[in-house]
Amino acid sequence: MKKLYDALVKVSDTIFLAEKWLLLIAVIVAVAVNFANVCLRYLANRGLSYCETLSVCLFMFMVIIGCNIAAKTDAEIKIEIIRFKKIKSNAAIGLIRDLISIAAIVLCLFGLKDTLVAVTTNLQKVTPLPIYTYHLYIGMTIGFVMTLIDHVIIAVKHLIEITTGELVEGGCKTT
């Protein structure tokens, strides 16, 4: 199981690097587009018609990537009411938390599947740019799947900690 975990972490680390770059690019594009729009409003009394909806789309994209990065780095918001001195006990509570997260993500994916079918049959543009609603839902689906994979990796980590009684290092704990 440790070899499986190490292989999954290696794949996750590669995706993590790509996500950091995509997040950086999305932030730069959002700032540049909004800056250009503000400048055009003040200098030419006209703004770009697609800026606001493009900003919302980019913000959604940043939230999806940020959610996945938070899952990878174990930086999700959580309240730890119970903290044990034994590694196995903490890992068991972590596994329960991971299973609840996995179940919630799977339920969201089932709902997204039906929504994706609906928006692909009824095409609607979101902006004057060629961005349709199904593009947003495909992005959400990919984000949920990537977060699901990371929660499965963390659950495997907790299983290893339960069986061995030792802390497992690895994953994207660094910046």
C-alpha positions as CSV (number, residue, x, y, z in Angstrom):
1,M,0.0,0.0,0.0
2,K,2.9,2.3,0.7
3,K,4.2,1.9,-2.9
4,L,0.7,2.8,-4.2
5,Y,0.7,5.8,-2.0
6,D,4.1,6.9,-3.2
7,A,3.0,6.6,-6.8
8,L,-0.2,8.5,-6.2
9,V,1.8,11.3,-4.4
10,K,4.2,11.5,-7.3
11,V,1.4,12.0,-9.8
12,S,-0.3,14.5,-7.4
13,D,2.9,16.5,-7.0
14,T,3.2,16.8,-10.8
15,I,-0.4,18.0,-11.1
16,F,0.3,20.4,-8.1
17,L,3.1,22.1,-10.0
18,A,0.9,22.6,-13.1
19,E,-2.0,23.9,-10.9
20,K,0.3,26.5,-9.3
21,W,1.3,27.8,-12.8
22,L,-2.3,27.8,-14.0
23,L,-3.4,29.7,-10.9
24,L,-0.7,32.2,-11.4
25,I,-1.7,32.7,-15.1
26,A,-5.3,33.0,-14.2
27,V,-4.6,35.7,-11.6
28,I,-2.4,37.6,-14.1
29,V,-5.0,37.4,-16.8
30,A,-7.8,38.5,-14.4
31,V,-5.8,41.5,-13.2
32,A,-4.7,42.5,-16.7
33,V,-8.2,42.3,-18.1
34,N,-9.7,44.3,-15.3
35,F,-6.9,46.8,-15.4
36,A,-7.4,47.3,-19.1
37,N,-11.2,47.7,-18.6
38,V,-10.8,50.3,-15.9
39,C,-8.3,52.2,-18.0
40,L,-10.6,52.1,-21.0
41,R,-13.6,53.3,-18.9
42,Y,-11.7,56.4,-17.7
43,L,-9.8,57.2,-20.9
44,A,-12.3,56.3,-23.6
45,N,-15.6,56.2,-21.6
46,R,-16.1,52.7,-22.9
47,G,-15.3,49.4,-21.3
48,L,-14.8,45.9,-22.7
49,S,-18.1,44.1,-22.8
50,Y,-16.8,40.8,-21.8
51,C,-14.6,41.8,-18.8
52,E,-17.0,41.3,-15.9
53,T,-18.2,37.8,-17.0
54,L,-14.7,36.8,-17.9
55,S,-13.6,37.9,-14.5
56,V,-16.3,35.8,-12.9
57,C,-15.3,32.8,-15.0
58,L,-11.6,33.3,-14.1
59,F,-12.5,33.7,-10.4
60,M,-14.5,30.4,-10.5
61,F,-11.4,28.7,-12.2
62,M,-9.2,30.1,-9.4
63,V,-11.5,28.8,-6.7
64,I,-11.5,25.4,-8.3
65,I,-7.7,25.2,-8.4
66,G,-7.4,26.8,-5.0
67,C,-9.8,24.1,-3.6
68,N,-7.6,21.4,-5.1
69,I,-4.4,23.0,-3.8
70,A,-6.0,23.3,-0.3
71,A,-6.9,19.6,-0.4
72,K,-3.3,18.6,-1.6
73,T,-1.6,20.6,1.1
74,D,-4.1,19.6,3.9
75,A,-4.9,23.3,4.3
76,E,-8.7,23.0,4.1
77,I,-10.7,24.7,6.8
78,K,-11.5,22.2,9.5
79,I,-12.2,22.2,13.2
80,E,-10.3,19.6,15.2
81,I,-12.2,19.1,18.4
82,I,-10.6,15.9,19.3
83,R,-6.8,15.4,19.1
84,F,-5.3,12.2,20.4
85,K,-1.7,11.5,21.4
86,K,-1.7,8.2,19.5
87,I,-1.0,8.3,15.7
88,K,-3.5,5.5,15.0
89,S,-6.3,7.3,16.8
90,N,-5.7,10.6,14.9
91,A,-5.4,8.7,11.6
92,A,-8.8,7.0,12.3
93,I,-10.5,10.4,12.9
94,G,-8.7,11.7,9.7
95,L,-10.0,8.7,7.8
96,I,-13.5,9.3,8.9
97,R,-13.2,12.9,7.9
98,D,-11.8,11.9,4.5
99,L,-14.6,9.4,3.9
100,I,-17.2,12.1,4.6
101,S,-15.4,14.4,2.2
102,I,-15.2,11.7,-0.5
103,A,-18.9,10.9,-0.1
104,A,-19.8,14.6,-0.4
105,I,-17.7,15.0,-3.5
106,V,-19.2,11.9,-5.1
107,L,-22.7,13.2,-4.5
108,C,-21.7,16.5,-6.0
109,L,-20.3,14.7,-9.0
110,F,-23.6,12.8,-9.5
111,G,-25.5,16.2,-9.5
112,L,-22.9,17.7,-11.8
113,K,-23.4,14.9,-14.3
114,D,-27.1,15.6,-14.7
115,T,-26.4,19.4,-14.9
116,L,-23.7,18.8,-17.5
117,V,-26.1,16.8,-19.6
118,A,-28.7,19.6,-19.4
119,V,-26.3,22.4,-20.3
120,T,-24.8,20.5,-23.3
121,T,-28.2,20.0,-24.8
122,N,-29.2,23.7,-24.3
123,L,-26.2,25.8,-25.3
124,Q,-25.9,29.2,-23.7
125,K,-23.0,31.6,-24.1
126,V,-21.7,33.2,-20.9
127,T,-19.8,36.0,-22.5
128,P,-19.3,37.5,-25.9
129,L,-16.3,35.3,-26.0
130,P,-16.8,31.6,-27.0
131,I,-17.4,30.5,-23.4
132,Y,-20.5,28.5,-22.9
133,T,-22.1,27.3,-19.6
134,Y,-21.0,23.7,-20.3
135,H,-17.3,24.9,-20.3
136,L,-17.8,26.1,-16.7
137,Y,-19.5,22.9,-15.7
138,I,-16.7,20.8,-17.3
139,G,-14.2,22.8,-15.3
140,M,-16.2,22.2,-12.1
141,T,-16.3,18.5,-12.9
142,I,-12.6,18.3,-13.5
143,G,-11.9,20.3,-10.3
144,F,-14.2,18.0,-8.2
145,V,-12.5,14.9,-9.7
146,M,-9.0,16.2,-8.9
147,T,-10.1,17.1,-5.4
148,L,-11.6,13.6,-5.0
149,I,-8.3,12.0,-6.1
150,D,-6.5,14.1,-3.5
151,H,-8.9,13.0,-0.8
152,V,-8.4,9.4,-1.8
153,I,-4.7,9.9,-1.5
154,I,-5.0,11.4,2.0
155,A,-7.4,8.5,2.9
156,V,-4.8,6.0,1.8
157,K,-2.2,7.9,3.9
158,H,-4.5,7.6,6.9
159,L,-5.0,3.9,6.3
160,I,-1.2,3.4,6.2
161,E,-0.9,5.3,9.5
162,I,-3.6,3.2,11.1
163,T,-2.0,-0.1,10.0
164,T,1.6,0.9,10.8
165,G,1.2,3.3,13.7
166,E,3.8,5.6,12.2
167,L,3.4,9.0,10.6
168,V,3.5,9.0,6.8
169,E,5.4,11.8,5.2
170,G,4.9,12.9,1.6
171,G,2.5,14.8,-0.5
172,C,2.5,18.5,-1.2
173,K,3.0,19.9,2.3
174,T,5.3,22.7,1.0
175,T,4.6,25.9,-0.9
